[in-house]
Amino acid sequence: MHDVSTSPPGGTPDPATSRARFEAEVAVAGIAVADEDREPLFAMWVELQPIRDRLRAVDLAPEEEPSFTQKPTQLGAGVAPLGATGGGPA
């Protein structure tokens, strides 16, 4: 969720706030950006900001890994289905 107090009316952050946020994200990510690439990267970052904001707002439930009792038996896993003898030919 983004801070409404830093956005002017209309939902578009002011350019100084956008620039500061971009620079902070680049610094936190540890990305080295050449001077000639900084403006094109910033333009792309600004263009994709609405998509990132929408994705941040989505409440996704994390996928849960099924327990071993819910997983299908896999050959070679050392677990045999109920009723299986597990032995080779007699």
N, C-alpha and C positions, 0 to 999 in steps of 0.2 A: 504494500500500500504506500503511495507516495504522499508526501507532506503537502497538504492543500495550502498551507500558509506560504510556501515558496512559489506557488504558481499564480500568475495573474489570472483575472477572469477569463474564461474560455478554455481553461485546462492546459494551456501551453506554457511551459516554464520559460522564464525570461532567459535570454541568451547567456548572461553571466552565470546563472545557476546551472544551465546545461553544460557550459564549458567547464565549470568547476567539478561537476559530477563526472564528466567524461575524463578529465585529468585524474581525478581520484580513482576511478575504476581502472584506468591504464596503470596507475602506480601500484594499486593493490594487486593487479594481475601480474605485475612484474614484466610488462611488455615494453620492449625497446622500440620506439617509433621514430623513424627518421623524420627530420623536419619537413621534407617534401611529401611525406605520406601522412602527416598529422592532419591536415585539413580534409583530404578525401576520407580518411578514417572517421574523423569527427562528423562529417556530413552523413556518412553511412550510419554511424551510431545514432544521430538525431533522427534519421529516417526510420530506423527500426525501434525507436523508443516506445511508440504506442503498442507495438506487438509485445515487447518485453513487459510492459506494464500490465497488459491483459493477461499474459501468462502468469505473472506474479499473483494476480488477483484470483486465479482459478484455485479452488480447493480440491486438490487431488488426494485421493486415498492411496497410500503406498501399497504396492503389491506385496502380498504376503507369500512367503515361500511355504508350500504345503509341508506338513510334517512327514516324517518317513513313513508313517502309517497310511498317508493319503497318496503317496507317490506310487506309480505302477512299479512292479518288480522289474529290475533290469538284470539281464543275464550277466553273470560275473560279479554281481554286487554282493554276493555272499548271503543273499536273502532269497529263500525259496517260497513260492506261493503255498498256502495251506494245502495239504494233501499231496504235495510233491515229495518224492523220495530223495531227490538230490543225488542219487547214485547213478553210475553209468550202467552200461549193459551188464547183465548177470551172466 
